[in-house]
Amino acid sequence: MPEMTNLGWFHTIIGILALLSGAYTLAKFRVIKEETFSGKIYLSSTLIAALTALMIYNQGGFGPAHLLALLTLAALAGGFLVSKIMFLARFSPYLKALCFSSTILFHMIPAITDALRRLPLGNPVVDRFDHPLLMQFYLLFVGLFALGYLAQVMWLRNQKSNA
């Protein structure tokens, strides 16, 4: 595994800030909203993490982490644009929640991959991208994302009916 560059460290620290602020935002507000302070921190740090990920090429070229960064950028753009599209207005809260919450999934996949390929130092847990343990984590994250999004949809429907 290549050594961490200064850009890699910056990217990692911003990514950790994003995950912590995202977890806090979801715990407190149930959905990520750009109007809240923690939502602004999450969305801006996620944007920076995605952009810096596109500048890291320590694996030799364009790879899965770059694709996830592009998906993150698309999800962020979609989350901001969906409320501006008239014919989607009815579904806007649900689509925004889907877009912004999917960015958490897009953070977690490279985070666990990089962590398990680097730690513990000198004897990492996994040595290849197709390791079964990584695949189990990916499935777990997708399942948690699906359950989390379902919970958000139910919460949003409840909010709508109470309004």
C-alpha beads as a LAMMPS data file, in Angstrom:
LAMMPS data file: protein, C-alpha beads

163 atoms
162 bonds

1 atom types
1 bond types

-500.0 500.0 xlo xhi
-500.0 500.0 ylo yhi
-500.0 500.0 zlo zhi

Masses

1 110.0

Atoms # bond

1 1 1 0.000 0.000 0.000
2 1 1 1.499 3.383 -0.967
3 1 1 2.405 5.901 1.728
4 1 1 -0.140 8.604 2.552
5 1 1 0.558 11.904 0.855
6 1 1 -0.358 15.284 2.334
7 1 1 -3.362 15.321 0.009
8 1 1 -4.273 11.838 1.233
9 1 1 -4.147 12.963 4.856
10 1 1 -6.215 16.068 4.090
11 1 1 -8.749 13.928 2.211
12 1 1 -8.923 11.451 5.106
13 1 1 -9.418 14.138 7.742
14 1 1 -12.131 15.847 5.669
15 1 1 -13.786 12.470 5.075
16 1 1 -13.817 11.718 8.807
17 1 1 -15.306 15.169 9.482
18 1 1 -17.966 14.417 6.870
19 1 1 -18.857 11.051 8.382
20 1 1 -19.020 12.428 11.923
21 1 1 -21.137 15.426 10.926
22 1 1 -23.326 13.201 8.743
23 1 1 -23.935 10.764 11.598
24 1 1 -24.741 13.641 13.943
25 1 1 -27.079 15.244 11.411
26 1 1 -28.947 11.998 10.772
27 1 1 -29.232 11.272 14.497
28 1 1 -30.525 14.753 15.306
29 1 1 -32.670 15.609 12.262
30 1 1 -33.361 12.169 10.688
31 1 1 -32.447 13.576 7.251
32 1 1 -29.572 15.646 5.912
33 1 1 -30.756 19.171 5.241
34 1 1 -28.628 21.941 3.799
35 1 1 -30.424 24.437 6.051
36 1 1 -28.914 23.077 9.277
37 1 1 -25.394 23.962 10.422
38 1 1 -24.375 20.311 10.721
39 1 1 -25.932 19.617 7.326
40 1 1 -23.848 22.418 5.804
41 1 1 -20.710 20.973 7.392
42 1 1 -21.582 17.496 6.131
43 1 1 -22.398 18.564 2.591
44 1 1 -19.405 20.891 2.213
45 1 1 -16.925 18.393 3.683
46 1 1 -18.420 15.673 1.476
47 1 1 -17.944 17.897 -1.575
48 1 1 -14.311 18.556 -0.627
49 1 1 -13.688 14.852 0.079
50 1 1 -15.113 13.877 -3.320
51 1 1 -13.083 16.506 -5.153
52 1 1 -9.853 15.551 -3.390
53 1 1 -10.540 11.853 -4.073
54 1 1 -10.462 12.660 -7.772
55 1 1 -6.920 13.997 -7.319
56 1 1 -5.514 10.874 -5.626
57 1 1 -3.976 8.350 -8.010
58 1 1 -1.816 6.190 -5.747
59 1 1 -3.272 2.971 -7.204
60 1 1 -2.050 3.748 -10.717
61 1 1 -5.065 5.283 -12.406
62 1 1 -8.799 5.824 -12.367
63 1 1 -10.378 3.289 -10.028
64 1 1 -13.451 2.438 -7.982
65 1 1 -12.794 5.239 -5.466
66 1 1 -12.834 7.761 -8.310
67 1 1 -16.130 6.347 -9.553
68 1 1 -17.578 6.682 -6.043
69 1 1 -16.338 10.292 -5.932
70 1 1 -18.166 10.994 -9.201
71 1 1 -21.312 9.316 -7.847
72 1 1 -20.990 11.471 -4.727
73 1 1 -20.762 14.632 -6.809
74 1 1 -23.775 13.537 -8.860
75 1 1 -25.759 12.752 -5.690
76 1 1 -24.873 16.125 -4.175
77 1 1 -25.925 17.927 -7.355
78 1 1 -29.111 15.869 -7.535
79 1 1 -29.947 16.633 -3.925
80 1 1 -29.659 20.352 -4.528
81 1 1 -31.416 20.338 -7.906
82 1 1 -34.356 18.028 -7.206
83 1 1 -36.310 20.691 -5.334
84 1 1 -35.917 23.062 -8.294
85 1 1 -37.588 20.698 -10.791
86 1 1 -41.309 21.424 -10.815
87 1 1 -42.647 18.005 -11.784
88 1 1 -40.585 16.390 -8.986
89 1 1 -41.777 18.788 -6.274
90 1 1 -44.102 16.204 -4.733
91 1 1 -41.248 13.709 -4.338
92 1 1 -38.568 16.267 -3.604
93 1 1 -38.065 15.493 0.116
94 1 1 -37.735 11.767 -0.598
95 1 1 -35.387 12.228 -3.544
96 1 1 -33.284 14.725 -1.602
97 1 1 -33.016 12.259 1.281
98 1 1 -32.036 9.518 -1.176
99 1 1 -29.372 11.680 -2.805
100 1 1 -27.828 13.061 0.371
101 1 1 -28.010 9.766 2.292
102 1 1 -26.422 7.846 -0.559
103 1 1 -23.330 9.993 -0.110
104 1 1 -22.834 8.350 3.311
105 1 1 -22.723 4.977 1.549
106 1 1 -20.294 6.399 -0.996
107 1 1 -18.060 7.528 1.901
108 1 1 -18.189 4.213 3.734
109 1 1 -17.105 1.941 0.896
110 1 1 -13.681 3.520 0.282
111 1 1 -13.277 4.304 4.005
112 1 1 -13.521 0.667 5.081
113 1 1 -11.482 -0.461 2.087
114 1 1 -8.644 1.931 2.830
115 1 1 -8.734 1.282 6.579
116 1 1 -8.608 -2.494 6.249
117 1 1 -5.882 -2.304 3.573
118 1 1 -3.719 -0.059 5.795
119 1 1 -4.378 -1.197 9.366
120 1 1 -2.832 -2.478 11.470
121 1 1 0.351 -0.922 10.171
122 1 1 2.684 -3.506 8.676
123 1 1 0.077 -6.277 8.786
124 1 1 -3.183 -5.041 7.248
125 1 1 -6.375 -7.052 7.665
126 1 1 -6.949 -7.405 3.904
127 1 1 -4.494 -7.431 1.025
128 1 1 -6.764 -7.228 -2.009
129 1 1 -9.893 -5.425 -3.154
130 1 1 -11.935 -8.609 -3.613
131 1 1 -11.285 -9.952 -0.104
132 1 1 -14.404 -11.648 1.339
133 1 1 -14.325 -9.467 4.463
134 1 1 -14.550 -6.336 2.309
135 1 1 -17.442 -7.839 0.351
136 1 1 -19.262 -8.529 3.637
137 1 1 -18.756 -4.943 4.760
138 1 1 -20.030 -3.658 1.401
139 1 1 -23.173 -5.790 1.706
140 1 1 -23.650 -4.628 5.287
141 1 1 -23.352 -0.975 4.250
142 1 1 -25.805 -1.396 1.376
143 1 1 -28.261 -3.108 3.725
144 1 1 -27.890 -0.378 6.351
145 1 1 -28.326 2.263 3.676
146 1 1 -31.552 0.611 2.448
147 1 1 -32.933 0.324 5.981
148 1 1 -31.884 3.884 6.788
149 1 1 -33.519 5.247 3.680
150 1 1 -36.703 3.303 4.410
151 1 1 -36.735 4.816 7.918
152 1 1 -36.267 8.280 6.402
153 1 1 -39.163 7.749 3.992
154 1 1 -41.427 6.668 6.835
155 1 1 -40.330 9.653 8.954
156 1 1 -40.864 12.084 6.053
157 1 1 -44.340 10.661 5.396
158 1 1 -45.164 11.056 9.076
159 1 1 -43.935 14.664 9.006
160 1 1 -46.039 15.335 5.914
161 1 1 -49.191 13.874 7.460
162 1 1 -48.658 15.831 10.705
163 1 1 -48.232 19.125 8.843

Bonds

1 1 1 2
2 1 2 3
3 1 3 4
4 1 4 5
5 1 5 6
6 1 6 7
7 1 7 8
8 1 8 9
9 1 9 10
10 1 10 11
11 1 11 12
12 1 12 13
13 1 13 14
14 1 14 15
15 1 15 16
16 1 16 17
17 1 17 18
18 1 18 19
19 1 19 20
20 1 20 21
21 1 21 22
22 1 22 23
23 1 23 24
24 1 24 25
25 1 25 26
26 1 26 27
27 1 27 28
28 1 28 29
29 1 29 30
30 1 30 31
31 1 31 32
32 1 32 33
33 1 33 34
34 1 34 35
35 1 35 36
36 1 36 37
37 1 37 38
38 1 38 39
39 1 39 40
40 1 40 41
41 1 41 42
42 1 42 43
43 1 43 44
44 1 44 45
45 1 45 46
46 1 46 47
47 1 47 48
48 1 48 49
49 1 49 50
50 1 50 51
51 1 51 52
52 1 52 53
53 1 53 54
54 1 54 55
55 1 55 56
56 1 56 57
57 1 57 58
58 1 58 59
59 1 59 60
60 1 60 61
61 1 61 62
62 1 62 63
63 1 63 64
64 1 64 65
65 1 65 66
66 1 66 67
67 1 67 68
68 1 68 69
69 1 69 70
70 1 70 71
71 1 71 72
72 1 72 73
73 1 73 74
74 1 74 75
75 1 75 76
76 1 76 77
77 1 77 78
78 1 78 79
79 1 79 80
80 1 80 81
81 1 81 82
82 1 82 83
83 1 83 84
84 1 84 85
85 1 85 86
86 1 86 87
87 1 87 88
88 1 88 89
89 1 89 90
90 1 90 91
91 1 91 92
92 1 92 93
93 1 93 94
94 1 94 95
95 1 95 96
96 1 96 97
97 1 97 98
98 1 98 99
99 1 99 100
100 1 100 101
101 1 101 102
102 1 102 103
103 1 103 104
104 1 104 105
105 1 105 106
106 1 106 107
107 1 107 108
108 1 108 109
109 1 109 110
110 1 110 111
111 1 111 112
112 1 112 113
113 1 113 114
114 1 114 115
115 1 115 116
116 1 116 117
117 1 117 118
118 1 118 119
119 1 119 120
120 1 120 121
121 1 121 122
122 1 122 123
123 1 123 124
124 1 124 125
125 1 125 126
126 1 126 127
127 1 127 128
128 1 128 129
129 1 129 130
130 1 130 131
131 1 131 132
132 1 132 133
133 1 133 134
134 1 134 135
135 1 135 136
136 1 136 137
137 1 137 138
138 1 138 139
139 1 139 140
140 1 140 141
141 1 141 142
142 1 142 143
143 1 143 144
144 1 144 145
145 1 145 146
146 1 146 147
147 1 147 148
148 1 148 149
149 1 149 150
150 1 150 151
151 1 151 152
152 1 152 153
153 1 153 154
154 1 154 155
155 1 155 156
156 1 156 157
157 1 157 158
158 1 158 159
159 1 159 160
160 1 160 161
161 1 161 162
162 1 162 163
